[in-house]
């Protein structure tokens, strides 16, 4: 996953505008490793890195509830 660090218009995605903080690429768009490397380096039209790689957020599993212990009825003394 990549994060936009400089606003830019993606000329290879129908001039889609990206703002700082956006996730790149947007949902539904596939890009090549070459394109990712280009935008993450100075080797693009702007001459500055436009995106940076970020770790994907880890999914935190919610603890499963333990079933309540079964209660046994007390024995009555006769």
GROMACS elastic network, one bead per residue, 0.5 to 0.9 nm:
[ bonds ]
;  ai    aj funct       b0    kb
    1    23     6  0.71477   500
    1    24     6  0.68864   500
    1    25     6  0.80162   500
    1    52     6  0.85554   500
    1    53     6  0.59688   500
    1    54     6  0.57563   500
    1    55     6  0.66866   500
    1    56     6  0.61022   500
    2    22     6  0.84892   500
    2    23     6  0.57774   500
    2    24     6  0.50983   500
    2    25     6  0.72978   500
    2    36     6  0.84971   500
    2    40     6  0.88300   500
    2    51     6  0.61125   500
    2    52     6  0.53396   500
    2    54     6  0.54857   500
    2    55     6  0.82812   500
    2    56     6  0.88680   500
    3    20     6  0.76865   500
    3    21     6  0.58299   500
    3    22     6  0.57598   500
    3    24     6  0.57119   500
    3    25     6  0.86152   500
    3    50     6  0.85799   500
    3    51     6  0.54046   500
    3    52     6  0.54304   500
    3    53     6  0.64142   500
    3    54     6  0.66012   500
    4     7     6  0.68589   500
    4     8     6  0.84894   500
    4    18     6  0.70323   500
    4    19     6  0.65843   500
    4    21     6  0.52251   500
    4    22     6  0.53074   500
    4    23     6  0.62314   500
    4    24     6  0.63919   500
    4    50     6  0.59393   500
    4    52     6  0.65933   500
    5    19     6  0.79602   500
    5    20     6  0.50456   500
    5    21     6  0.64090   500
    5    22     6  0.82948   500
    5    49     6  0.76381   500
    5    50     6  0.54004   500
    5    51     6  0.52163   500
    5    52     6  0.67555   500
    6    18     6  0.82951   500
    6    19     6  0.69415   500
    6    20     6  0.53936   500
    6    21     6  0.84720   500
    6    48     6  0.84982   500
    6    49     6  0.74961   500
    6    51     6  0.69798   500
    7    17     6  0.75340   500
    7    18     6  0.55255   500
    7    20     6  0.52775   500
    7    21     6  0.87870   500
    7    22     6  0.89808   500
    7    50     6  0.71493   500
    8    16     6  0.84863   500
    8    17     6  0.59513   500
    8    18     6  0.54045   500
    8    19     6  0.67736   500
    8    20     6  0.85840   500
    8    46     6  0.86735   500
    8    50     6  0.72693   500
    9    12     6  0.88681   500
    9    13     6  0.84104   500
    9    14     6  0.88076   500
    9    15     6  0.53851   500
    9    16     6  0.54660   500
    9    18     6  0.59537   500
    9    19     6  0.87113   500
   10    13     6  0.53539   500
   10    14     6  0.70407   500
   10    15     6  0.50336   500
   10    16     6  0.52837   500
   10    17     6  0.62982   500
   10    18     6  0.73042   500
   11    14     6  0.60017   500
   11    16     6  0.71861   500
   12    15     6  0.68219   500
   12    16     6  0.83432   500
   13    16     6  0.56249   500
   13    17     6  0.89763   500
   13    29     6  0.80219   500
   18    21     6  0.85303   500
   18    22     6  0.63628   500
   18    23     6  0.84373   500
   18    24     6  0.80344   500
   18    26     6  0.89448   500
   19    22     6  0.56824   500
   20    23     6  0.88328   500
   20    50     6  0.88881   500
   20    51     6  0.88883   500
   22    25     6  0.85932   500
   22    26     6  0.81430   500
   23    26     6  0.61780   500
   23    27     6  0.87500   500
   23    51     6  0.88636   500
   24    27     6  0.84059   500
   24    36     6  0.89316   500
   24    51     6  0.74286   500
   25    28     6  0.81801   500
   25    29     6  0.60958   500
   25    30     6  0.71010   500
   25    31     6  0.71890   500
   25    36     6  0.89879   500
   26    29     6  0.58817   500
   26    30     6  0.85322   500
   27    30     6  0.83942   500
   31    34     6  0.81959   500
   31    35     6  0.63048   500
   31    36     6  0.70648   500
   32    35     6  0.51801   500
   32    36     6  0.64231   500
   32    37     6  0.86832   500
   33    36     6  0.50352   500
   33    37     6  0.61159   500
   33    38     6  0.85262   500
   34    37     6  0.51294   500
   34    38     6  0.61196   500
   34    39     6  0.87506   500
   35    39     6  0.62379   500
   35    40     6  0.85084   500
   36    39     6  0.53167   500
   36    40     6  0.60425   500
   36    41     6  0.86229   500
   36    51     6  0.80452   500
   37    40     6  0.50963   500
   37    41     6  0.61603   500
   37    43     6  0.83115   500
   38    41     6  0.53921   500
   38    42     6  0.71056   500
   38    43     6  0.53153   500
   38    44     6  0.57753   500
   38    49     6  0.81523   500
   38    50     6  0.89336   500
   39    42     6  0.73167   500
   39    43     6  0.71588   500
   39    44     6  0.61858   500
   39    48     6  0.81373   500
   39    49     6  0.58596   500
   39    50     6  0.53999   500
   39    51     6  0.59181   500
   39    52     6  0.84071   500
   40    43     6  0.82558   500
   40    44     6  0.87537   500
   40    48     6  0.81152   500
   40    50     6  0.57139   500
   40    52     6  0.56659   500
   40    53     6  0.78535   500
   41    44     6  0.72271   500
   41    47     6  0.78398   500
   41    48     6  0.63896   500
   41    50     6  0.73978   500
   41    51     6  0.81352   500
   41    52     6  0.88453   500
   42    45     6  0.82257   500
   42    46     6  0.74579   500
   42    49     6  0.52573   500
   42    50     6  0.83409   500
   43    46     6  0.81643   500
   43    47     6  0.59553   500
   43    48     6  0.74753   500
   43    49     6  0.80530   500
   44    47     6  0.53323   500
   44    48     6  0.71641   500
   44    49     6  0.79964   500
   44    50     6  0.87858   500
   45    48     6  0.82463   500
   46    49     6  0.81298   500
   46    50     6  0.83415   500
   47    50     6  0.89321   500
   49    52     6  0.75457   500
   54    57     6  0.88274   500
   55    58     6  0.84762   500
   57    60     6  0.89185   500
   61    64     6  0.85161   500
   62    65     6  0.89943   500
   63    66     6  0.89459   500
   65    68     6  0.87470   500
   66    69     6  0.86059   500
   67    70     6  0.86069   500
   68    71     6  0.88617   500
   71    74     6  0.89870   500
